[in-house]
Amino acid sequence: MSRFHRKTAPGVRNGRVQRTNNWERSPNPYTHTPARLVIDRRRPGAGYRHLLLKRDIERFVALIPNWDKLALGLEVICLDHGRDDCDGWYNRGVLGVCAWSERMRYELRRDWYRGHRAFLERIGARVEVDETGDAPVIHWTDDTARAYQLCHVFLHELGHHADRMHTRTKRDSGPRGEPFAEGYAFDLEAAVLERYFAEFGLPD
């Protein structure tokens, strides 16, 4: 059994701040190395829905500079079922993006909001902040949530893959962890966001 790196979920849900990382043991459903990159789409689960299609992944990766090189060693892209404690994950050549909650409005963690405020502005996400700056509330749309999933969550998990591929054995996830993956996502976002808007359209 191997462990998943999980992208931190930004919200406060059911009155509780979600865990920063979930290191629970999870079974790997892919038992054979595929001949080419596979895009797998699972059922989203109760209370969740998929905003992404397999075709959306194909369109998006075509926008990423040097994708063929960056994708070396990447075997599966999984549009996974939804869960409260993460938006995406990476595990030894398998990159997952979780289905989206049917709830489109919720309170953001303040630390997460501070680190992602500029990105949310760039994708046109609407956030309400009171006069104290506490308890920011985000109002997602399908377009802004899709932009977040592709231009941040996907790129963050790709950063974990890049980190792993720079290790000698390429067996375990890279040693630089979340800070590296987050910086990787922001760096690649700068290169793809305008291309993303041209391909997928501006958020409503």
N, C-alpha and C positions, 0 to 999 in steps of 0.2 A: 504494500500500500504506500502511496506517496501523498505528499501534502500539497494543497493548493495555496498559491499566493492569491489573496483576494483584494480587489480594489475596494477601498473604504466607501460605504454608502454615506451620502451627505446628510441624510435626514434624521430628525428626531421623530420616531414613529411609536405609536401606542404609548406616548408619554415617557419613553425611555430613549436616551442616547444610545445609538447602536455601537457595537464593539468596533474598535479600530481595525483589528484583523481577526479573522476566524481561521484557526489552524486545525480544524477538525479533520480527521481522516476521512477521505472520500474515495470510493472506488473509481478507477479509470475504466470507462466503458470501451476503450479502443485497445484491442489486444494485438493488432497487427499493424505494422508500419505500412501506410497506404502508398501506392505508386505515385500519387500526386496529391496535392493539397485538397482536402475534403472540407466542404461546408455542410455542417449537420445542423438541422433545425428541430429542436425538441418541443413538446407541448409546453406552453407557458406556465401552466398551473393555475389553480383557483386564485382569483384576485389579480392576475397578471395578464398581459397581452404582449405579443411581439410587435414592435414598431419597425423591425428590420426584416427584410426578405433576403434570401440568398443572393438575389440579383443586386441588392443594395451593397452587400459586401464586395461583390465582384466590381461594381462601379466605383466603390470607394478605394479599394486597393490599387486600382488603375491610376489614381490621383497621387499616390505616394511615391516620391522620388526614390529610385533604386529599389523598387519593391522586390524584384526578383532576387536581389542580393540579401535584402533584409529578411525575406521569407525563407531563406535556407534553413533547414531543420524544423520548420513549422509544418506540422502534419495535418492538424485539424483546426478549423475555426468553428466553434460550437455556439449557436444561438440557443442558450440554455434556458431552463425554467427559471422563474423569478424567485427571489428570496429577499428577506428584509435586511440581511446583514452585508450584502455586497452588490456591486453593479457589474463586476466582471472578475475573472480569475485567469491564472496561467499555471500550467503544470506540464513540464517536460515536453514541449512541442505541441501542446494543445492550448489554444487561446479561447476563452469563453466570454461572451457578453450575455448578461442575464436579461430575461424578459422584464418589461417595464410594469410597474405597479399601476393599477387602474386609478389610484389616487394621484391627481395632477397638482395638488396643492398641499404643501406641508412646510413645517418649520425646518430651517437649515441649522446645522451645527455652526456656531459662530466661527470657530477656528477654520472649518472647511470653507465657509463663505469668504473669509478674509483671503485665503489662498487662491480662490477661484473667481473672485468678484470680476476681475477684468475679463476673464474668459466668458463668463455669463453675459457680460455686456456685449462682447463681440458677437455672440450668437443670438442676441436679442431676447434673452430670457428676462422675464419681468419678476423683480424681487421687491417686496415691500419691507421697508426698514423703519421702525418707529424712531422717535426723536432721541431716544437713548442709545440707538444702535444695536439694541438687543433683539433677540428673537426674529431674525429675518425670515420672511415667508416667501417661498417661491411659487410662482404660478406657471407651470410647464404647459406647453402646447405640444402636439405631436411633432411639429417641426423642430422646436428647440430641444426637446428630449432626444430626438433622433440625431441632431447635431452633436449633442453632448455624448451620446453613446459612441458615435463614430469618431468624432474629432478629439475626444478626450479619453473615454474609457478604453476603446479599442487601442489607441496609441499608447496609453499607459501600460496595458498588458503586453503590447508589442515591445515596450521597453524592458519588461521582465525577460522576454524571449531574447532580446539583444544582449542583455546582461548575462544570461545563461550561456549564449553562444561564444562569449569571450572567455569562459572558463576552460581549463585544460581538458577536462573529461567530457564536458557538455552534458553531463548526466543530471546534475542538480541545478536548481534555480540559482541565478547569479548572486554574488555576495553583497552587491551594493543596495539591493532591496528597494523599498518604497521611494526614498529620495531620488534615486537614479531614475526609476520608472516615471516619476512625476515630472522631472526635468526633461526627460526624453519626450514625453507627451507634449509638453509646451513647445519644445524646439521643433518637433515635426508639425505641430498645429500651425506654426508660423508659415510653414512651407505649403500646407494643403488647404487652409481655410478658404482662401479666395477661390481656389479650384473647386472646393466643395460647394460653395454658393453657386458657382457657375453651372455645376453639374446637377445639383439637387434643388436649387432655387433658394431665395432668401426666406427666412422664417416669417410667418404671418404675424 
